Amino acid sequence: MALKKLRNFLKFDDVEFFKGKRLLSVNQQPWKDFKTGEVLGTKVETVIMQDKTDYGLKDGEVVSNLYEKLTFKIPKVIEIPMNVEIRPKNPVATVYGDYQNQLSITAEDIEVLSK
C-alpha cells in the first residue's frame, strides 16, 4: 500500500545540518513567482566550503557535502557581495525529490560573516 503525503511528516533539523558548515556566496538573482513573474525577494546561491558534519559511512566511505551548492530564498531584495562567508538567519528547509535528496531553503535574511 502506498501512503500519501508522508513527506509532510519529515522534519528537517536546520540547526544540526548547518552546524559545522561554512558557506561562501557565489551568485544571487531575483526570486520570482513561477506563474506571475512577480519578484518575491532574492535567491542567494552558496557553496559549502567546509563540512564537519558526521553523516556516517556509505559503503565504507566517508560521506560529505563539501562543495555542494545551496540556494537560499530570502523574502526581500538584498545585495550580498560575492565570495564572502555567509550564514542564513532563521532558515526553514524542506526535503523533496524522488530520492528525498533535494533541499528547498527559505531564510529570513543573510548575515555576512566576512568581507
Residue frames as a rotation matrix with the C-alpha (Angstrom) as fourth column:
MET 1
0.582 0.813 0.000 0.00
0.813 -0.582 0.000 0.00
0.000 0.000 -1.000 0.00
ALA 2
-0.489 -0.714 0.501 1.38
0.707 -0.661 -0.251 3.44
0.510 0.231 0.828 -0.95
LEU 3
0.168 0.503 -0.848 0.65
0.891 -0.446 -0.088 6.07
-0.422 -0.741 -0.523 1.66
LYS 4
0.271 0.024 0.962 0.12
0.683 -0.709 -0.174 9.66
0.678 0.705 -0.209 0.60
LYS 5
0.607 -0.005 0.795 1.58
-0.214 -0.964 0.157 12.91
0.765 -0.266 -0.586 1.97
LEU 6
0.710 -0.402 -0.579 4.23
0.697 0.518 0.495 11.22
0.101 -0.755 0.648 4.12
ARG 7
-0.248 -0.857 0.451 6.65
0.734 -0.471 -0.490 13.97
0.632 0.209 0.746 3.23
ASN 8
0.317 0.455 0.832 4.54
-0.180 -0.832 0.524 16.32
0.931 -0.316 -0.182 5.37
PHE 9
0.995 0.104 -0.001 5.90
-0.026 0.264 0.964 14.46
0.101 -0.959 0.265 8.38
LEU 10
0.238 -0.971 -0.039 9.60
0.878 0.232 -0.418 14.82
0.415 0.065 0.908 7.56
LYS 11
0.976 -0.005 -0.218 11.23
0.107 -0.859 0.500 17.37
-0.190 -0.511 -0.838 9.83
PHE 12
0.389 -0.881 0.269 14.44
0.511 -0.037 -0.859 18.96
0.767 0.471 0.436 8.69
ASP 13
0.710 -0.234 -0.664 16.79
0.612 -0.260 0.747 19.90
-0.347 -0.937 -0.041 11.56
ASP 14
0.766 -0.382 0.518 18.42
0.202 -0.622 -0.757 23.04
0.611 0.684 -0.399 10.20
VAL 15
0.719 -0.528 0.451 20.46
-0.688 -0.456 0.564 23.66
-0.092 -0.716 -0.692 13.38
GLU 16
0.413 -0.558 0.719 22.17
-0.007 0.788 0.616 20.27
-0.911 -0.259 0.322 13.10
PHE 17
0.682 -0.123 0.721 22.54
0.717 0.309 -0.625 20.48
-0.146 0.943 0.299 9.32
PHE 18
0.758 -0.360 0.545 24.23
0.042 -0.806 -0.591 23.90
0.651 0.470 -0.595 9.28
LYS 19
0.793 -0.521 0.315 26.37
-0.433 -0.120 0.893 23.19
-0.427 -0.845 -0.321 12.37
GLY 20
0.117 -0.857 0.502 29.95
0.202 0.516 0.833 22.60
-0.972 0.004 0.233 11.24
LYS 21
0.240 0.000 0.971 29.38
0.968 0.082 -0.239 24.12
-0.080 0.997 0.020 7.81
ARG 22
-0.309 -0.300 -0.902 30.85
0.106 -0.954 0.281 27.28
-0.945 -0.009 0.327 6.31
LEU 23
0.400 0.591 0.701 29.04
0.813 0.126 -0.569 28.78
-0.424 0.797 -0.430 3.32
LEU 24
-0.660 -0.641 -0.392 30.51
0.285 -0.696 0.659 31.01
-0.696 0.323 0.642 0.61
SER 25
0.431 0.833 -0.346 28.28
-0.035 -0.368 -0.929 33.23
-0.902 0.413 -0.129 -1.55
VAL 26
-0.586 -0.662 0.467 28.76
0.408 0.256 0.876 32.57
-0.700 0.704 0.120 -5.27
ASN 27
-0.823 0.368 0.432 25.72
0.333 -0.303 0.893 34.09
0.460 0.879 0.127 -7.00
GLN 28
-0.545 0.771 -0.331 22.45
0.298 -0.192 -0.935 35.92
-0.784 -0.608 -0.125 -6.49
GLN 29
-0.899 0.364 0.243 19.41
0.167 -0.229 0.959 36.63
0.405 0.903 0.145 -8.59
PRO 30
-0.479 0.800 0.361 15.84
-0.869 -0.491 -0.065 37.77
0.125 -0.344 0.930 -8.16
TRP 31
-0.902 0.367 0.225 13.49
0.270 0.889 -0.370 35.21
-0.336 -0.273 -0.901 -6.64
LYS 32
-0.687 0.653 -0.320 10.40
-0.721 -0.555 0.415 35.32
0.094 0.516 0.852 -8.85
ASP 33
-0.021 0.802 0.597 6.99
-0.450 0.526 -0.722 33.71
-0.893 -0.284 0.350 -8.64
PHE 34
-0.736 -0.341 0.585 6.93
0.242 0.674 0.698 30.94
-0.632 0.655 -0.414 -11.24
LYS 35
-0.082 0.826 0.557 3.45
0.957 0.221 -0.187 31.79
-0.278 0.518 -0.809 -12.55
THR 36
0.815 0.556 -0.161 3.27
0.517 -0.824 -0.230 35.59
-0.261 0.105 -0.960 -12.32
GLY 37
0.178 -0.843 0.508 6.92
0.722 -0.239 -0.650 36.61
0.669 0.482 0.566 -12.62
GLU 38
0.815 0.174 0.552 6.47
-0.200 -0.810 0.551 38.87
0.544 -0.560 -0.625 -9.58
VAL 39
-0.281 -0.958 -0.050 9.71
-0.119 0.087 -0.989 39.41
0.952 -0.272 -0.138 -7.62
LEU 40
0.746 0.542 -0.386 9.34
0.232 0.333 0.914 37.77
0.624 -0.772 0.123 -4.21
GLY 41
0.832 -0.555 0.031 12.85
-0.216 -0.271 0.938 38.54
-0.512 -0.787 -0.345 -2.99
THR 42
0.243 -0.861 -0.446 16.39
-0.957 -0.136 -0.258 37.33
0.161 0.489 -0.857 -3.65
LYS 43
0.992 -0.099 -0.079 17.88
0.106 0.991 0.085 33.89
0.070 -0.093 0.993 -4.25
VAL 44
0.371 -0.916 0.153 21.39
-0.926 -0.353 0.134 33.64
-0.069 -0.191 -0.979 -2.83
GLU 45
0.872 -0.147 -0.466 23.46
-0.028 0.937 -0.349 30.72
0.488 0.317 0.813 -4.12
THR 46
0.415 -0.741 0.529 26.23
-0.885 -0.193 0.424 29.40
-0.212 -0.644 -0.736 -1.90
VAL 47
0.316 -0.388 -0.866 28.78
-0.221 0.857 -0.465 26.63
0.923 0.338 0.185 -1.88
ILE 48
0.997 -0.028 0.077 29.65
-0.066 0.295 0.953 24.58
-0.049 -0.955 0.292 1.20
MET 49
0.423 -0.906 -0.022 33.34
-0.488 -0.207 -0.848 25.41
0.764 0.370 -0.529 1.73
GLN 50
-0.783 -0.589 0.199 33.67
-0.523 0.450 -0.724 23.45
0.337 -0.671 -0.661 4.98
ASP 51
0.364 0.909 -0.201 31.58
-0.639 0.401 0.657 20.50
0.678 -0.111 0.727 6.15
LYS 52
-0.724 -0.639 0.260 32.35
-0.595 0.387 -0.704 18.97
0.350 -0.664 -0.661 9.53
THR 53
0.233 0.901 0.365 29.01
-0.966 0.258 -0.019 17.16
-0.111 -0.348 0.931 9.77
ASP 54
-0.822 -0.440 0.361 29.29
-0.433 0.895 0.104 13.43
-0.369 -0.071 -0.927 10.54
TYR 55
0.073 0.853 -0.517 26.98
-0.994 0.103 0.029 11.70
0.078 0.512 0.855 8.05
GLY 56
0.448 -0.004 0.894 28.39
-0.323 0.932 0.166 8.28
-0.834 -0.363 0.416 8.83
LEU 57
-0.679 -0.733 -0.044 29.76
-0.380 0.299 0.875 5.88
-0.628 0.611 -0.482 6.23
LYS 58
0.611 0.774 -0.163 28.24
-0.583 0.301 -0.755 4.66
-0.536 0.556 0.635 3.00
ASP 59
0.956 -0.250 -0.153 29.75
0.092 0.750 -0.655 1.50
0.278 0.612 0.740 1.53
GLY 60
0.474 -0.798 -0.371 32.76
0.862 0.334 0.382 2.03
-0.181 -0.501 0.846 3.80
GLU 61
-0.437 -0.630 0.642 33.47
0.745 -0.653 -0.135 5.57
0.504 0.419 0.755 2.55
VAL 62
-0.599 0.156 -0.785 33.09
0.521 -0.669 -0.530 8.90
-0.608 -0.727 0.319 4.36
VAL 63
0.131 0.737 0.663 30.07
0.963 -0.253 0.091 10.92
0.234 0.626 -0.743 3.19
SER 64
-0.522 -0.296 -0.800 30.39
0.506 -0.862 -0.011 14.70
-0.686 -0.411 0.600 2.76
ASN 65
0.598 0.711 0.370 28.54
0.765 -0.369 -0.528 17.58
-0.239 0.598 -0.765 1.14
LEU 66
-0.069 -0.738 -0.671 31.72
0.245 -0.665 0.705 19.63
-0.967 -0.116 0.227 0.68
TYR 67
-0.892 -0.338 -0.301 31.50
-0.106 -0.490 0.865 21.89
-0.440 0.803 0.401 -2.41
GLU 68
-0.391 0.846 0.362 27.79
0.918 0.331 0.219 21.19
0.066 0.418 -0.906 -2.91
LYS 69
-0.879 0.121 0.461 25.64
-0.019 -0.975 0.219 24.22
0.477 0.184 0.860 -3.71
LEU 70
-0.344 0.811 -0.473 22.74
0.895 0.132 -0.426 25.50
-0.283 -0.570 -0.771 -1.63
THR 71
-0.652 0.223 0.724 20.30
0.255 -0.835 0.487 28.24
0.714 0.502 0.488 -2.64
PHE 72
-0.619 0.426 -0.660 18.56
0.670 -0.152 -0.727 30.38
-0.410 -0.892 -0.191 -0.04
LYS 73
-0.195 0.656 0.729 15.33
0.626 -0.489 0.608 32.20
0.755 0.575 -0.315 -0.89
ILE 74
-0.771 -0.130 -0.623 15.16
0.575 -0.561 -0.595 35.47
-0.272 -0.818 0.507 1.02
PRO 75
0.089 0.952 0.293 11.75
0.996 -0.079 -0.047 37.26
-0.022 0.296 -0.955 1.06
LYS 76
0.765 0.102 -0.635 13.22
0.109 -0.994 -0.028 40.70
-0.634 -0.047 -0.772 0.36
VAL 77
0.801 -0.523 0.292 15.54
0.281 -0.103 -0.954 42.30
0.529 0.846 0.064 -2.15
ILE 78
0.762 -0.639 -0.104 19.09
-0.060 -0.231 0.971 42.25
-0.644 -0.734 -0.215 -0.77
GLU 79
0.723 -0.637 -0.268 22.59
-0.376 -0.037 -0.926 42.55
0.580 0.770 -0.266 -2.15
ILE 80
0.813 -0.506 0.289 25.25
-0.002 0.494 0.869 40.15
-0.583 -0.707 0.401 -0.94
PRO 81
0.217 -0.805 -0.552 28.87
-0.950 -0.304 0.070 40.51
-0.225 0.510 -0.831 -2.12
MET 82
0.824 -0.018 -0.567 30.30
-0.249 0.886 -0.390 37.52
0.509 0.463 0.726 -3.96
ASN 83
0.128 -0.825 -0.551 32.91
0.315 0.561 -0.766 35.27
0.940 -0.076 0.332 -2.34
VAL 84
-0.447 -0.201 0.872 32.08
-0.741 -0.463 -0.487 36.16
0.501 -0.863 0.058 1.25
GLU 85
-0.858 0.168 -0.485 31.21
0.367 0.861 -0.352 33.80
0.358 -0.480 -0.800 4.06
ILE 86
-0.402 0.813 0.421 27.53
-0.680 -0.573 0.457 33.99
0.613 -0.102 0.784 4.98
ARG 87
-0.961 0.263 -0.083 25.07
0.255 0.730 -0.634 32.48
-0.107 -0.631 -0.769 7.44
PRO 88
-0.387 0.893 0.229 21.30
0.189 -0.167 0.968 32.23
0.903 0.418 -0.104 6.92
LYS 89
-0.887 0.223 0.404 19.06
-0.460 -0.363 -0.810 33.76
-0.034 -0.905 0.424 9.60
ASN 90
-0.247 0.831 0.499 16.19
-0.510 0.327 -0.796 31.52
-0.824 -0.451 0.343 10.67
PRO 91
-0.716 -0.045 -0.697 16.35
-0.673 0.309 0.672 29.06
0.185 0.950 -0.251 7.78
VAL 92
0.119 0.757 0.642 13.42
-0.528 0.596 -0.605 26.76
-0.841 -0.267 0.471 7.09
ALA 93
-0.662 -0.472 -0.582 14.11
-0.744 0.321 0.586 23.83
-0.090 0.821 -0.564 4.78
THR 94
0.504 0.800 0.325 12.02
-0.637 0.598 -0.487 21.20
-0.584 0.039 0.811 3.07
VAL 95
-0.666 -0.666 0.335 13.38
-0.309 0.656 0.689 17.93
-0.679 0.355 -0.643 1.76
TYR 96
0.503 0.846 -0.179 11.90
-0.529 0.138 -0.837 16.86
-0.684 0.515 0.517 -1.58
GLY 97
-0.207 -0.525 -0.825 12.57
-0.976 0.169 0.137 14.84
0.068 0.834 -0.548 -4.73
ASP 98
0.536 0.429 -0.727 12.12
-0.516 0.848 0.120 11.23
0.668 0.311 0.676 -5.79
TYR 99
0.126 -0.598 -0.791 15.05
0.508 0.724 -0.466 10.18
0.852 -0.343 0.395 -3.61
GLN 100
0.929 0.278 -0.244 14.49
0.354 -0.479 0.803 12.83
0.106 -0.833 -0.544 -0.90
ASN 101
0.067 -0.989 -0.133 17.87
0.949 0.022 0.314 14.33
-0.307 -0.147 0.940 -1.83
GLN 102
-0.294 -0.082 0.952 16.82
0.538 -0.838 0.094 17.88
0.790 0.540 0.291 -2.74
LEU 103
-0.311 0.107 -0.944 16.54
0.894 -0.305 -0.329 20.81
-0.323 -0.946 -0.001 -0.35
SER 104
0.078 0.389 0.918 14.39
0.517 -0.803 0.297 23.94
0.852 0.452 -0.264 -0.68
ILE 105
-0.296 -0.310 -0.903 15.51
0.950 -0.189 -0.247 26.61
-0.094 -0.932 0.351 1.80
THR 106
0.410 0.335 0.849 13.96
0.303 -0.927 0.219 29.93
0.860 0.168 -0.481 2.73
ALA 107
-0.317 -0.517 -0.795 15.51
0.944 -0.095 -0.315 32.23
0.087 -0.851 0.518 5.33
GLU 108
0.621 0.556 -0.552 14.55
0.669 -0.743 0.004 35.49
-0.408 -0.372 -0.834 6.96
ASP 109
0.863 -0.452 -0.225 17.82
-0.500 -0.826 -0.258 37.13
-0.069 0.336 -0.939 5.91
ILE 110
0.617 -0.769 -0.165 21.50
0.589 0.591 -0.551 36.50
0.522 0.242 0.818 5.21
GLU 111
0.887 -0.431 -0.165 24.26
-0.130 -0.576 0.807 37.54
-0.443 -0.695 -0.566 7.61
VAL 112
0.648 -0.759 -0.069 27.64
-0.063 0.037 -0.997 38.37
0.759 0.650 -0.023 6.03
LEU 113
0.908 -0.327 -0.263 30.39
0.369 0.322 0.872 36.96
-0.200 -0.888 0.413 8.28
SER 114
-0.070 -0.978 -0.196 33.47
0.474 -0.205 0.856 38.05
-0.878 -0.032 0.478 6.33
LYS 115
0.893 0.333 -0.303 34.18
-0.066 -0.569 -0.820 40.54
-0.445 0.752 -0.486 3.57
